[in-house]
Amino acid sequence: MLDKDGFRPNVAIVIANHRNQVFWGKRIREHSWQFPQGGINPGESPEVAMYRELREEVGLRPEHVAILGRTRDWLRYEVPHTWVKREWRGNYRGQKQIWFLLRLVGRDSDLNLRADVRPEFDAWRWTDYWVDLDGVIEFKREVYKNALVELERYLYFGRQQSRRDRLYGHTMRTPPTHYQVSEPPPEAI
């Protein structure tokens, strides 16, 4: 299912442990690492799709996680033409994603990469929240950066929590230099 602009609706999932490290999965039979993600089926809400993908890709159920936050809007990336399947060429441009930040409230042993008959990952590890973007496929890096910058406000890094923080998230810390969001170019007059 593509939207009118050629983007496939999708969810991406960042799972944080109690130390604010995040789940980083190695794609099966590849040397690339990423967060769990997957398409939204017709009739599914982003949240329902997120729970389905969570179960399929890493074996976690709703009772294993708590939703900390999600991106306000869709984040889009275009897929290079050479990566697009022949039958989709001309229509498909890429993916639009709603990103969710979850807290693992279960145990590491609740993670199961073989929960589905078609596993997505063959290894995983906990890594720093500010993942090394060099390990992310180039055309997805900007979306990863923007998602992590937006979602960071929902993590608690030992700061004093106000009522506003509990309701709307924390004021963002300064992310590492390679995560600085560039200012949009001035509009042409």
FIGUBA-123503 format. One record per residue: residue number from 1; residue in one letter; x, y, z of N, C-alpha, C, O, CB in turn. Coordinates in nm, 3 decimals. Glycine has a CB too. Example, Ala and Ser with C-alpha at 12.3 -4.5 7.8 and 13.67 -1.06 7.14 Angstrom:
> resi  resn  n_x  n_y  n_z  ca_x  ca_y  ca_z  c_x  c_y  c_z  o_x  o_y  o_z  cb_x  cb_y  cb_z
> 1  A  1.319  -0.569  0.780  1.230  -0.450  0.780  1.320  -0.330  0.780  1.424  -0.332  0.846  1.131  -0.447  0.905
> 2  S  1.285  -0.225  0.708  1.367  -0.106  0.714  1.290  0.003  0.787  1.341  0.114  0.804  1.408  -0.060  0.572
END
This chain:
> resi  resn  n_x  n_y  n_z  ca_x  ca_y  ca_z  c_x  c_y  c_z  o_x  o_y  o_z  cb_x  cb_y  cb_z
> 1  M  0.084  -0.117  0.000  0.000  0.000  0.000  0.089  0.124  0.000  0.167  0.146  0.093  -0.096  -0.001  0.122
> 2  L  0.077  0.204  -0.104  0.155  0.327  -0.116  0.062  0.446  -0.103  -0.054  0.441  -0.142  0.231  0.331  -0.250
> 3  D  0.115  0.556  -0.048  0.035  0.678  -0.046  0.041  0.744  -0.184  0.108  0.692  -0.274  0.085  0.776  0.065
> 4  K  -0.026  0.854  -0.201  -0.035  0.919  -0.332  0.101  0.968  -0.382  0.119  0.991  -0.502  -0.131  1.036  -0.324
> 5  D  0.198  0.986  -0.291  0.331  1.032  -0.330  0.430  0.918  -0.351  0.547  0.943  -0.381  0.385  1.126  -0.225
> 6  G  0.385  0.793  -0.336  0.472  0.678  -0.360  0.549  0.630  -0.238  0.648  0.559  -0.252  0.568  0.712  -0.466
> 7  F  0.505  0.668  -0.117  0.572  0.624  0.005  0.489  0.517  0.075  0.367  0.528  0.086  0.595  0.744  0.100
> 8  R  0.556  0.412  0.120  0.491  0.303  0.192  0.487  0.335  0.341  0.593  0.363  0.399  0.564  0.170  0.167
> 9  P  0.369  0.333  0.406  0.361  0.358  0.550  0.432  0.248  0.629  0.422  0.130  0.596  0.213  0.367  0.594
> 10  N  0.504  0.288  0.731  0.593  0.198  0.802  0.607  0.246  0.945  0.583  0.364  0.974  0.731  0.190  0.732
> 11  V  0.645  0.156  1.035  0.680  0.194  1.172  0.825  0.155  1.198  0.874  0.057  1.142  0.585  0.126  1.275
> 12  A  0.892  0.230  1.282  1.027  0.198  1.327  1.024  0.200  1.480  0.951  0.279  1.541  1.134  0.299  1.270
> 13  I  1.103  0.111  1.541  1.094  0.089  1.686  1.231  0.100  1.751  1.324  0.028  1.715  1.032  -0.049  1.716
> 14  V  1.242  0.192  1.846  1.363  0.205  1.926  1.328  0.152  2.065  1.239  0.205  2.133  1.414  0.356  1.932
> 15  I  1.398  0.048  2.107  1.373  -0.015  2.238  1.489  0.022  2.330  1.604  -0.011  2.301  1.358  -0.171  2.226
> 16  A  1.459  0.089  2.439  1.561  0.131  2.536  1.553  0.042  2.660  1.445  0.006  2.705  1.544  0.281  2.575
> 17  N  1.669  0.009  2.716  1.672  -0.064  2.842  1.676  0.036  2.958  1.665  0.156  2.936  1.794  -0.161  2.848
> 18  H  1.691  -0.013  3.079  1.690  0.075  3.197  1.810  0.168  3.204  1.809  0.264  3.280  1.684  -0.008  3.323
> 19  R  1.915  0.140  3.125  2.034  0.227  3.120  2.029  0.322  2.999  2.128  0.390  2.969  2.162  0.141  3.114
> 20  N  1.914  0.327  2.931  1.895  0.408  2.811  1.985  0.368  2.696  2.015  0.448  2.607  1.919  0.552  2.843
> 21  Q  2.028  0.243  2.697  2.093  0.185  2.579  1.981  0.132  2.491  1.873  0.101  2.540  2.198  0.071  2.618
> 22  V  2.007  0.122  2.361  1.902  0.080  2.269  1.936  -0.050  2.199  2.052  -0.084  2.177  1.878  0.188  2.166
> 23  F  1.830  -0.123  2.165  1.842  -0.248  2.090  1.892  -0.217  1.950  1.839  -0.129  1.882  1.705  -0.324  2.084
> 24  W  1.995  -0.289  1.908  2.055  -0.270  1.777  2.063  -0.409  1.715  2.135  -0.495  1.765  2.197  -0.200  1.786
> 25  G  1.988  -0.431  1.605  1.979  -0.564  1.545  2.059  -0.575  1.418  2.062  -0.483  1.336  1.836  -0.598  1.518
> 26  K  2.124  -0.690  1.402  2.202  -0.719  1.280  2.112  -0.791  1.182  2.057  -0.897  1.213  2.330  -0.804  1.311
> 27  R  2.096  -0.734  1.063  2.013  -0.795  0.959  2.064  -0.935  0.928  2.185  -0.958  0.919  2.012  -0.708  0.832
> 28  I  1.973  -1.028  0.912  2.010  -1.166  0.888  2.094  -1.178  0.760  2.059  -1.124  0.655  1.884  -1.255  0.878
> 29  R  2.205  -1.249  0.772  2.299  -1.274  0.662  2.356  -1.147  0.598  2.398  -1.150  0.483  2.231  -1.357  0.557
> 30  E  2.357  -1.037  0.672  2.416  -0.911  0.622  2.507  -0.854  0.730  2.509  -0.902  0.843  2.305  -0.807  0.584
> 31  H  2.583  -0.753  0.693  2.669  -0.685  0.790  2.614  -0.548  0.823  2.690  -0.456  0.855  2.812  -0.673  0.736
> 32  S  2.482  -0.532  0.816  2.422  -0.403  0.849  2.337  -0.417  0.975  2.277  -0.522  1.002  2.335  -0.351  0.731
> 33  W  2.333  -0.309  1.052  2.262  -0.304  1.179  2.153  -0.199  1.170  2.168  -0.097  1.101  2.358  -0.273  1.297
> 34  Q  2.042  -0.224  1.239  1.931  -0.129  1.235  1.834  -0.153  1.349  1.849  -0.249  1.426  1.857  -0.138  1.101
> 35  F  1.735  -0.063  1.359  1.625  -0.081  1.453  1.518  -0.166  1.386  1.511  -0.170  1.263  1.567  0.057  1.499
> 36  P  1.435  -0.235  1.465  1.323  -0.307  1.406  1.231  -0.208  1.333  1.210  -0.095  1.378  1.244  -0.385  1.515
> 37  Q  1.177  -0.253  1.221  1.084  -0.170  1.145  1.002  -0.260  1.055  1.040  -0.374  1.027  1.159  -0.062  1.063
> 38  G  0.889  -0.209  1.009  0.808  -0.286  0.916  0.687  -0.209  0.871  0.650  -0.107  0.928  0.767  -0.416  0.979
> 39  G  0.625  -0.261  0.767  0.512  -0.196  0.704  0.385  -0.197  0.788  0.366  -0.282  0.874  0.484  -0.260  0.574
> 40  I  0.300  -0.100  0.760  0.168  -0.092  0.822  0.070  -0.155  0.725  0.059  -0.111  0.610  0.128  0.058  0.857
> 41  N  -0.002  -0.257  0.769  -0.100  -0.325  0.685  -0.226  -0.240  0.671  -0.255  -0.159  0.759  -0.134  -0.463  0.742
> 42  P  -0.302  -0.258  0.562  -0.428  -0.185  0.547  -0.518  -0.207  0.670  -0.535  -0.319  0.716  -0.502  -0.230  0.417
> 43  G  -0.573  -0.098  0.721  -0.661  -0.104  0.837  -0.592  -0.101  0.971  -0.658  -0.091  1.074  -0.742  -0.225  0.829
> 44  E  -0.458  -0.109  0.973  -0.383  -0.105  1.099  -0.350  0.038  1.137  -0.321  0.121  1.050  -0.254  -0.189  1.089
> 45  S  -0.354  0.067  1.265  -0.301  0.195  1.313  -0.150  0.178  1.328  -0.102  0.065  1.335  -0.369  0.239  1.451
> 46  P  -0.075  0.287  1.334  0.069  0.274  1.358  0.100  0.196  1.486  0.195  0.117  1.489  0.134  0.412  1.364
> 47  E  0.023  0.217  1.593  0.050  0.148  1.719  0.026  -0.003  1.706  0.106  -0.082  1.757  -0.037  0.205  1.831
> 48  V  -0.081  -0.043  1.641  -0.108  -0.185  1.620  0.003  -0.248  1.536  0.050  -0.357  1.567  -0.247  -0.206  1.551
> 49  A  0.044  -0.178  1.430  0.154  -0.227  1.345  0.283  -0.240  1.426  0.359  -0.335  1.408  0.175  -0.134  1.225
> 50  M  0.308  -0.143  1.514  0.429  -0.147  1.596  0.432  -0.272  1.684  0.534  -0.340  1.692  0.440  -0.020  1.683
> 51  Y  0.319  -0.303  1.750  0.315  -0.422  1.835  0.329  -0.550  1.752  0.394  -0.645  1.797  0.184  -0.425  1.915
> 52  R  0.271  -0.554  1.634  0.286  -0.672  1.547  0.431  -0.689  1.505  0.486  -0.799  1.515  0.195  -0.659  1.422
> 53  E  0.494  -0.581  1.459  0.634  -0.589  1.417  0.726  -0.623  1.535  0.823  -0.698  1.519  0.678  -0.456  1.353
> 54  L  0.696  -0.569  1.651  0.774  -0.598  1.771  0.774  -0.748  1.799  0.878  -0.807  1.829  0.719  -0.521  1.893
> 55  R  0.658  -0.809  1.789  0.644  -0.954  1.812  0.715  -1.034  1.703  0.789  -1.128  1.732  0.495  -0.995  1.818
> 56  E  0.693  -0.996  1.577  0.753  -1.069  1.465  0.905  -1.060  1.463  0.972  -1.160  1.440  0.697  -1.018  1.334
> 57  E  0.959  -0.941  1.487  1.102  -0.921  1.468  1.187  -0.951  1.591  1.299  -1.000  1.578  1.127  -0.782  1.426
> 58  V  1.135  -0.923  1.711  1.218  -0.946  1.829  1.148  -1.025  1.939  1.203  -1.042  2.047  1.263  -0.814  1.885
> 59  G  1.027  -1.074  1.911  0.958  -1.163  2.004  0.899  -1.099  2.127  0.855  -1.169  2.218  1.050  -1.266  2.046
> 60  L  0.896  -0.966  2.133  0.841  -0.900  2.252  0.691  -0.878  2.238  0.640  -0.851  2.130  0.912  -0.766  2.276
> 61  R  0.622  -0.891  2.351  0.478  -0.869  2.358  0.451  -0.737  2.430  0.541  -0.681  2.493  0.406  -0.987  2.430
> 62  P  0.328  -0.685  2.422  0.298  -0.556  2.486  0.335  -0.551  2.633  0.375  -0.445  2.680  0.152  -0.526  2.472
> 63  E  0.323  -0.660  2.706  0.357  -0.657  2.849  0.507  -0.647  2.875  0.548  -0.623  2.989  0.302  -0.780  2.917
> 64  H  0.590  -0.665  2.772  0.735  -0.654  2.787  0.787  -0.511  2.772  0.903  -0.484  2.803  0.803  -0.743  2.687
> 65  V  0.702  -0.420  2.723  0.747  -0.284  2.692  0.647  -0.180  2.741  0.530  -0.210  2.766  0.769  -0.269  2.541
> 66  A  0.695  -0.057  2.752  0.609  0.059  2.778  0.641  0.161  2.670  0.757  0.184  2.639  0.631  0.119  2.924
> 67  I  0.538  0.221  2.613  0.559  0.326  2.513  0.599  0.454  2.584  0.525  0.504  2.670  0.431  0.349  2.425
> 68  L  0.716  0.508  2.549  0.762  0.635  2.606  0.721  0.753  2.519  0.692  0.861  2.570  0.914  0.633  2.623
> 69  G  0.718  0.733  2.388  0.684  0.842  2.298  0.687  0.795  2.154  0.723  0.681  2.124  0.779  0.960  2.316
> 70  R  0.647  0.884  2.066  0.650  0.858  1.922  0.673  0.988  1.849  0.651  1.096  1.904  0.519  0.789  1.875
> 71  T  0.715  0.979  1.725  0.735  1.101  1.646  0.600  1.164  1.618  0.498  1.096  1.603  0.810  1.071  1.514
> 72  R  0.601  1.295  1.611  0.476  1.369  1.587  0.423  1.347  1.446  0.302  1.342  1.424  0.496  1.517  1.612
> 73  D  0.514  1.336  1.351  0.477  1.326  1.210  0.551  1.211  1.144  0.637  1.147  1.203  0.507  1.457  1.138
> 74  W  0.515  1.188  1.019  0.585  1.089  0.938  0.725  1.141  0.906  0.744  1.259  0.877  0.507  1.058  0.807
> 75  L  0.823  1.053  0.912  0.959  1.083  0.866  0.979  1.001  0.738  0.950  0.882  0.737  1.069  1.050  0.977
> 76  R  1.027  1.064  0.632  1.036  0.998  0.502  1.180  0.981  0.457  1.266  1.064  0.485  0.959  1.077  0.398
> 77  Y  1.203  0.872  0.386  1.329  0.855  0.313  1.300  0.794  0.178  1.209  0.711  0.163  1.430  0.768  0.392
> 78  E  1.378  0.835  0.081  1.365  0.781  -0.054  1.465  0.668  -0.071  1.577  0.674  -0.020  1.387  0.891  -0.162
> 79  V  1.423  0.566  -0.143  1.508  0.451  -0.171  1.571  0.471  -0.309  1.501  0.505  -0.404  1.427  0.316  -0.164
> 80  P  1.703  0.451  -0.321  1.765  0.467  -0.454  1.697  0.377  -0.557  1.657  0.264  -0.528  1.915  0.435  -0.447
> 81  H  1.685  0.429  -0.678  1.616  0.360  -0.787  1.667  0.217  -0.806  1.589  0.126  -0.834  1.632  0.438  -0.917
> 82  T  1.797  0.197  -0.792  1.855  0.064  -0.814  1.814  -0.037  -0.707  1.831  -0.157  -0.727  2.006  0.074  -0.818
> 83  W  1.761  0.009  -0.594  1.717  -0.079  -0.487  1.570  -0.117  -0.500  1.522  -0.208  -0.431  1.742  -0.014  -0.353
> 84  V  1.498  -0.049  -0.587  1.354  -0.071  -0.600  1.327  -0.192  -0.689  1.385  -0.204  -0.797  1.284  0.055  -0.656
> 85  K  1.237  -0.281  -0.643  1.199  -0.398  -0.723  1.137  -0.352  -0.854  1.069  -0.250  -0.859  1.101  -0.489  -0.645
> 86  R  1.161  -0.428  -0.959  1.113  -0.390  -1.093  0.963  -0.360  -1.096  0.920  -0.262  -1.156  1.143  -0.500  -1.191
> 87  E  0.885  -0.445  -1.029  0.739  -0.428  -1.035  0.691  -0.302  -0.964  0.577  -0.260  -0.984  0.671  -0.549  -0.973
> 88  W  0.776  -0.240  -0.881  0.738  -0.119  -0.809  0.793  0.007  -0.875  0.752  0.118  -0.840  0.786  -0.127  -0.665
> 89  R  0.885  -0.009  -0.969  0.949  0.109  -1.031  0.844  0.197  -1.098  0.751  0.149  -1.162  1.055  0.066  -1.134
> 90  G  0.863  0.327  -1.081  0.769  0.423  -1.137  0.664  0.467  -1.036  0.610  0.577  -1.048  0.702  0.365  -1.257
> 91  N  0.634  0.383  -0.936  0.534  0.416  -0.834  0.598  0.438  -0.697  0.564  0.533  -0.626  0.429  0.307  -0.825
> 92  Y  0.689  0.350  -0.661  0.747  0.348  -0.526  0.863  0.445  -0.516  0.955  0.442  -0.597  0.794  0.207  -0.490
> 93  R  0.859  0.533  -0.413  0.969  0.627  -0.389  1.047  0.593  -0.263  1.168  0.616  -0.257  0.915  0.768  -0.378
> 94  G  0.978  0.539  -0.163  1.046  0.511  -0.038  0.948  0.479  0.073  0.839  0.427  0.049  1.133  0.629  0.002
> 95  Q  0.988  0.512  0.196  0.905  0.481  0.312  0.878  0.607  0.392  0.961  0.698  0.400  0.971  0.374  0.400
> 96  K  0.760  0.610  0.452  0.729  0.713  0.551  0.704  0.637  0.681  0.630  0.539  0.684  0.604  0.804  0.509
> 97  Q  0.768  0.686  0.788  0.768  0.611  0.914  0.719  0.694  1.031  0.747  0.814  1.041  0.905  0.559  0.942
> 98  I  0.647  0.628  1.119  0.622  0.677  1.254  0.719  0.598  1.342  0.721  0.475  1.338  0.468  0.658  1.299
> 99  W  0.798  0.669  1.420  0.896  0.606  1.509  0.841  0.602  1.651  0.785  0.700  1.700  1.031  0.681  1.505
> 100  F  0.859  0.487  1.716  0.818  0.470  1.855  0.942  0.448  1.941  1.035  0.379  1.901  0.720  0.350  1.871
> 101  L  0.942  0.508  2.059  1.045  0.483  2.159  0.979  0.403  2.270  0.881  0.447  2.330  1.108  0.616  2.214
> 102  L  1.033  0.284  2.298  0.979  0.195  2.400  1.080  0.173  2.510  1.201  0.181  2.487  0.937  0.060  2.339
> 103  R  1.032  0.145  2.629  1.116  0.103  2.741  1.094  -0.046  2.760  0.980  -0.091  2.775  1.083  0.185  2.874
> 104  L  1.201  -0.124  2.760  1.190  -0.266  2.792  1.164  -0.278  2.941  1.248  -0.239  3.022  1.321  -0.345  2.750
> 105  V  1.048  -0.330  2.978  1.016  -0.352  3.120  1.027  -0.499  3.154  1.020  -0.538  3.271  0.874  -0.300  3.152
> 106  G  1.045  -0.582  3.050  1.070  -0.724  3.071  1.219  -0.746  3.089  1.293  -0.657  3.131  1.016  -0.807  2.953
> 107  R  1.263  -0.867  3.058  1.404  -0.905  3.071  1.467  -0.920  2.932  1.397  -0.937  2.832  1.419  -1.037  3.152
> 108  D  1.599  -0.913  2.927  1.669  -0.937  2.801  1.631  -1.073  2.744  1.621  -1.090  2.622  1.822  -0.929  2.821
> 109  S  1.609  -1.170  2.830  1.577  -1.306  2.785  1.439  -1.313  2.719  1.406  -1.414  2.657  1.582  -1.404  2.903
> 110  D  1.357  -1.209  2.730  1.228  -1.205  2.660  1.246  -1.180  2.511  1.157  -1.211  2.431  1.138  -1.097  2.721
> 111  L  1.360  -1.124  2.472  1.388  -1.101  2.330  1.410  -1.236  2.262  1.482  -1.321  2.312  1.514  -1.009  2.312
> 112  N  1.346  -1.254  2.147  1.355  -1.380  2.074  1.359  -1.348  1.925  1.256  -1.316  1.866  1.235  -1.475  2.108
> 113  L  1.477  -1.357  1.865  1.492  -1.326  1.723  1.430  -1.430  1.632  1.417  -1.408  1.512  1.638  -1.310  1.690
> 114  R  1.391  -1.544  1.687  1.331  -1.652  1.608  1.181  -1.667  1.635  1.125  -1.775  1.617  1.402  -1.785  1.639
> 115  A  1.116  -1.560  1.678  0.973  -1.564  1.710  0.888  -1.583  1.584  0.776  -1.632  1.592  0.930  -1.436  1.783
> 116  D  0.939  -1.543  1.468  0.866  -1.553  1.343  0.935  -1.655  1.252  1.054  -1.683  1.268  0.857  -1.414  1.274
> 117  V  0.861  -1.709  1.158  0.919  -1.807  1.066  1.020  -1.745  0.969  1.104  -1.815  0.914  0.808  -1.876  0.986
> 118  R  1.011  -1.613  0.949  1.107  -1.542  0.865  1.180  -1.438  0.949  1.141  -1.321  0.950  1.037  -1.475  0.743
> 119  P  1.285  -1.478  1.020  1.355  -1.383  1.107  1.419  -1.268  1.029  1.464  -1.285  0.916  1.462  -1.456  1.188
> 120  E  1.421  -1.152  1.092  1.483  -1.032  1.033  1.627  -1.014  1.080  1.710  -0.962  1.006  1.401  -0.908  1.069
> 121  F  1.656  -1.058  1.202  1.787  -1.037  1.263  1.849  -1.171  1.301  1.778  -1.267  1.333  1.776  -0.946  1.386
> 122  D  1.983  -1.177  1.297  2.050  -1.297  1.346  2.141  -1.268  1.465  2.205  -1.358  1.519  2.132  -1.360  1.235
> 123  A  2.146  -1.142  1.508  2.222  -1.104  1.628  2.169  -0.969  1.675  2.105  -0.896  1.599  2.377  -1.096  1.600
> 124  W  2.196  -0.938  1.801  2.156  -0.808  1.854  2.249  -0.772  1.968  2.321  -0.857  2.021  2.009  -0.808  1.902
> 125  R  2.247  -0.643  2.006  2.325  -0.595  2.120  2.261  -0.467  2.171  2.182  -0.403  2.101  2.475  -0.571  2.082
> 126  W  2.296  -0.429  2.293  2.260  -0.297  2.346  2.371  -0.202  2.304  2.489  -0.237  2.311  2.241  -0.299  2.504
> 127  T  2.334  -0.085  2.261  2.432  0.015  2.219  2.390  0.152  2.271  2.278  0.170  2.318  2.448  0.017  2.064
> 128  D  2.480  0.248  2.262  2.452  0.384  2.305  2.330  0.438  2.230  2.310  0.407  2.113  2.574  0.474  2.281
> 129  Y  2.250  0.519  2.298  2.132  0.578  2.235  2.169  0.648  2.104  2.099  0.634  2.004  2.064  0.677  2.331
> 130  W  2.278  0.721  2.105  2.322  0.792  1.984  2.402  0.694  1.899  2.525  0.699  1.897  2.408  0.918  2.020
> 131  V  2.332  0.607  1.829  2.396  0.502  1.750  2.491  0.563  1.649  2.474  0.677  1.606  2.290  0.416  1.678
> 132  D  2.591  0.484  1.611  2.687  0.527  1.512  2.618  0.530  1.376  2.586  0.425  1.319  2.812  0.433  1.510
> 133  L  2.594  0.649  1.324  2.522  0.662  1.198  2.600  0.608  1.079  2.541  0.580  0.974  2.490  0.806  1.174
> 134  D  2.732  0.591  1.093  2.809  0.532  0.985  2.768  0.387  0.960  2.789  0.334  0.851  2.958  0.540  1.015
> 135  G  2.710  0.323  1.061  2.664  0.185  1.046  2.526  0.173  0.984  2.480  0.062  0.957  2.664  0.118  1.178
> 136  V  2.460  0.286  0.961  2.326  0.288  0.902  2.340  0.311  0.752  2.420  0.392  0.707  2.237  0.399  0.968
> 137  I  2.260  0.237  0.675  2.265  0.254  0.530  2.243  0.402  0.496  2.158  0.468  0.555  2.159  0.165  0.460
> 138  E  2.320  0.451  0.401  2.329  0.595  0.376  2.195  0.664  0.356  2.173  0.772  0.411  2.415  0.620  0.256
> 139  F  2.104  0.606  0.279  1.979  0.677  0.249  1.882  0.680  0.366  1.779  0.747  0.358  1.912  0.612  0.132
> 140  K  1.913  0.609  0.477  1.828  0.614  0.596  1.887  0.701  0.708  1.819  0.727  0.807  1.806  0.474  0.649
> 141  R  2.010  0.746  0.694  2.079  0.816  0.804  2.007  0.940  0.853  1.997  0.961  0.974  2.217  0.854  0.760
> 142  E  1.957  1.022  0.763  1.892  1.146  0.803  1.765  1.118  0.884  1.737  1.188  0.981  1.858  1.232  0.680
> 143  V  1.690  1.016  0.844  1.569  0.978  0.918  1.607  0.926  1.056  1.542  0.961  1.155  1.487  0.871  0.840
> 144  Y  1.710  0.842  1.066  1.755  0.793  1.196  1.793  0.910  1.286  1.753  0.917  1.402  1.875  0.697  1.180
> 145  K  1.872  1.002  1.231  1.916  1.118  1.308  1.796  1.198  1.358  1.787  1.229  1.476  2.009  1.206  1.225
> 146  N  1.705  1.232  1.268  1.590  1.314  1.306  1.501  1.243  1.408  1.451  1.306  1.501  1.508  1.350  1.183
> 147  A  1.481  1.114  1.391  1.398  1.038  1.485  1.460  1.036  1.624  1.391  1.061  1.722  1.376  0.895  1.435
> 148  L  1.589  1.005  1.633  1.654  0.997  1.764  1.660  1.133  1.833  1.645  1.141  1.955  1.795  0.939  1.749
> 149  V  1.682  1.238  1.756  1.683  1.373  1.815  1.544  1.404  1.871  1.532  1.457  1.981  1.726  1.479  1.710
> 150  E  1.439  1.373  1.795  1.303  1.403  1.842  1.263  1.317  1.961  1.200  1.367  2.054  1.203  1.382  1.728
> 151  L  1.299  1.190  1.961  1.255  1.098  2.067  1.336  1.109  2.196  1.289  1.066  2.302  1.261  0.957  2.017
> 152  E  1.455  1.164  2.189  1.542  1.170  2.306  1.476  1.237  2.425  1.506  1.204  2.539  1.669  1.243  2.272
> 153  R  1.387  1.331  2.399  1.323  1.405  2.509  1.240  1.316  2.600  1.205  1.357  2.711  1.237  1.515  2.454
> 154  Y  1.206  1.196  2.555  1.125  1.105  2.637  1.208  1.018  2.731  1.153  0.948  2.816  1.041  1.018  2.548
> 155  L  1.340  1.021  2.715  1.426  0.941  2.802  1.462  1.020  2.927  1.474  1.143  2.923  1.555  0.897  2.728
> 156  Y  1.478  0.950  3.034  1.517  1.013  3.160  1.665  0.987  3.182  1.706  0.871  3.195  1.431  0.958  3.279
> 157  F  1.745  1.091  3.187  1.889  1.079  3.204  1.932  1.131  3.341  2.035  1.197  3.353  1.963  1.155  3.094
> 158  G  1.853  1.101  3.445  1.890  1.140  3.580  1.862  1.286  3.611  1.911  1.339  3.711  2.034  1.113  3.602
> 159  R  1.784  1.352  3.527  1.750  1.492  3.551  1.627  1.501  3.640  1.549  1.406  3.651  1.726  1.567  3.418
> 160  Q  1.611  1.613  3.702  1.491  1.639  3.781  1.372  1.641  3.687  1.377  1.703  3.581  1.502  1.774  3.859
> 161  Q  1.265  1.573  3.724  1.147  1.563  3.638  1.036  1.654  3.688  0.992  1.642  3.802  1.099  1.418  3.632
> 162  S  0.992  1.743  3.603  0.878  1.829  3.637  0.750  1.762  3.587  0.755  1.662  3.515  0.895  1.972  3.576
> 163  R  0.636  1.818  3.624  0.509  1.766  3.574  0.504  1.777  3.422  0.457  1.686  3.354  0.390  1.842  3.638
> 164  R  0.552  1.889  3.369  0.555  1.908  3.224  0.642  1.802  3.158  0.606  1.749  3.053  0.607  2.049  3.188
> 165  D  0.758  1.770  3.219  0.846  1.666  3.164  0.773  1.532  3.157  0.783  1.461  3.058  0.973  1.652  3.250
> 166  R  0.700  1.500  3.264  0.630  1.371  3.265  0.522  1.366  3.157  0.497  1.260  3.100  0.567  1.346  3.402
> 167  L  0.459  1.479  3.130  0.352  1.482  3.030  0.403  1.495  2.887  0.351  1.430  2.796  0.257  1.595  3.060
> 168  Y  0.504  1.579  2.866  0.546  1.612  2.730  0.690  1.575  2.697  0.736  1.600  2.585  0.529  1.757  2.708
> 169  G  0.760  1.516  2.788  0.900  1.483  2.763  0.994  1.591  2.815  0.952  1.703  2.845  0.923  1.461  2.615
> 170  H  1.120  1.556  2.825  1.223  1.647  2.876  1.267  1.745  2.770  1.250  1.722  2.650  1.343  1.569  2.929
> 171  T  1.325  1.854  2.814  1.395  1.943  2.724  1.519  1.869  2.678  1.590  1.808  2.758  1.430  2.080  2.792
> 172  M  1.543  1.874  2.551  1.648  1.793  2.492  1.787  1.834  2.537  1.819  1.952  2.548  1.639  1.800  2.343
> 173  R  1.871  1.732  2.562  2.013  1.757  2.584  2.075  1.791  2.449  2.010  1.777  2.346  2.084  1.633  2.650
> 174  T  2.197  1.834  2.449  2.266  1.857  2.324  2.318  1.724  2.273  2.400  1.660  2.339  2.382  1.959  2.342
> 175  P  2.271  1.680  2.155  2.319  1.553  2.101  2.462  1.566  2.051  2.513  1.677  2.037  2.227  1.505  1.988
> 176  P  2.528  1.453  2.024  2.663  1.458  1.968  2.667  1.541  1.840  2.565  1.558  1.773  2.716  1.315  1.941
> 177  T  2.783  1.591  1.806  2.799  1.680  1.691  2.741  1.621  1.564  2.674  1.692  1.488  2.946  1.712  1.671
> 178  H  2.764  1.493  1.538  2.715  1.434  1.413  2.564  1.418  1.411  2.507  1.375  1.310  2.781  1.299  1.391
> 179  Y  2.497  1.450  1.521  2.351  1.448  1.528  2.290  1.587  1.520  2.168  1.601  1.528  2.307  1.380  1.654
> 180  Q  2.371  1.689  1.504  2.316  1.824  1.496  2.224  1.833  1.375  2.263  1.798  1.264  2.430  1.931  1.487
> 181  V  2.105  1.880  1.399  2.008  1.897  1.291  2.039  2.028  1.222  2.042  2.134  1.285  1.860  1.893  1.344
> 182  S  2.062  2.020  1.093  2.096  2.142  1.020  1.973  2.231  1.007  1.861  2.183  0.996  2.154  2.109  0.881
> 183  E  1.998  2.359  1.009  1.890  2.457  0.994  1.839  2.451  0.850  1.918  2.435  0.757  1.938  2.601  1.030
> 184  P  1.708  2.464  0.832  1.657  2.465  0.694  1.710  2.586  0.620  1.731  2.691  0.680  1.503  2.465  0.693
> 185  P  1.732  2.572  0.488  1.784  2.686  0.412  1.683  2.799  0.409  1.562  2.774  0.410  1.821  2.644  0.268
> 186  P  1.730  2.925  0.406  1.637  3.037  0.399  1.554  3.026  0.271  1.604  2.986  0.166  1.712  3.174  0.405
> 187  E  1.427  3.062  0.283  1.340  3.053  0.166  1.380  3.159  0.064  1.417  3.272  0.097  1.191  3.070  0.207
> 188  A  1.372  3.118  -0.062  1.405  3.212  -0.170  1.295  3.319  -0.178  1.177  3.292  -0.160  1.419  3.137  -0.308
> 189  I  1.338  3.438  -0.204  1.242  3.550  -0.214  1.204  3.571  -0.358  1.124  3.660  -0.389  1.300  3.681  -0.154
END
